[in-house]
Amino acid sequence: SETRVQALSKSNAWMEIKQNTDGSYVISTSYAGDVILTKDCTIGYTKEGDVAVVPISMSNSLILTYDRSTGGFADIKTRNADNSLSGTGAYCESITVSKGSKALVITLYKETGKHKRED
């Protein structure tokens, strides 16, 4: 929610979920300090139209941005060698955080830029 507010008020706001070498996850944003998440869970995401969950790893992060003109999600971004971002053409539909037999799914709504948590 905070990333969306920042994106609508400042251009180029983004949020990235990536994995550290120790297995923990970190959420980075263009506007605030990093948040370190526990390493005893797994995080993945689904792309629009796909059913398979793409795991977030050290070599595959998830970068979310917003379209300032609509307030909706922009396509998933990738980080280039020069640290700039490029679009992939694919949209993120959901983020799944799993720990043991429990899973939390966050559904993303492309058109509105909103999300819904489902336990």
N, C-alpha and C positions, 0 to 999 in steps of 0.2 A: 504494500500500500504506500509506504514512504517513497519507494522508487518511482511509483507512478506520479505522486505529487511533485517530486523533484523534476521528473521528465517533462511534466506539463508546465512547470515554471522556469526550467532551465533546459537548454538544448543539450543533447547528448548524455543524459543521465542513464546509467545502466546498473545492473546487478549481476554478479557472476558467482556461481557456485562451483567450487573446484575441490579437488582432493589434495591434501598434503602428502609428503613422503612418508609420514608416520601413520597414514591411514585415516586421519581426522579430516573433516571437511571444513572449508572456510567460505563464508559469504562475504564478498567484497562488493563495494559500491563505488560509484564515481564521486560520492559526496560525503562519506563517513568512514570511520575506521572499520577494520575487519572484525567479523564475529567468527570465533572458532566453535565448531560443533564437535560433538563426541565422535570417537572413532569406532564405537561398537554398533554402528548402524550402517545401512547402505542407502544411497540416494541415486535415483534414476529419473528419467523423464520420457514421455511419449511425444512423438511428433504427430502433427495433424495427419489423420488417415491411417496411422500405423497402430498396431496392437502391441508390438514388442517394446519393452522398456529398455531404453538406452542407458547403461550405467555411467555415472559420472566417475571419472578416474583422473589420474594425474595428466593423462594425455587427452582427456575429453571433458572439458568444462561446459557449463550451460550459462550462456550470457543472454539476459533478457533486457529488452529495451521497449520503449513505447513510441507510438506515432503521435506527435504533438498535435497534428491537425484533427485527429479523431478521438484521441484518448485511449485507443485500443492498443493491443500488443503489436509490436513490429515483429518481423521474422527473427528467428534465433540468429545470434551473431557468433562469429568465430574471431579469434585474436590472430592478427597477422604478425609476421616477424618484427615489424617496426612498432608493435603494440597497438596499432589502429584496429578498428573493428570492421568486419565485412559481413553482409547479410548472406544467409544460406538459402533463402527462399522458402524454408520450412518453418512452420509455427509450432510452438510448444502447446500441447493440449493439457498435460498434467505433469506434476512432480510427485514422486512416490518416495517416502522415507520409510524404510523397513528396519525392524529390530526383532529378531527372533520370528515368532509367528504373527506379530502385530505389524500393521502397515497404516500409514497416514497418507491419504491421497489429497493433493491440492489440485483442483480442477481450475484451469485458466480459460477465460472467455475472451477469445481473440478480438471480437468487435468492440467490447466495452473496456477491456483492460482490467476487469475485475477478476476475483478468484473466490473459490469456495473450498473450505476445508471439510474433508469427509474422513471420519475415524473408522 
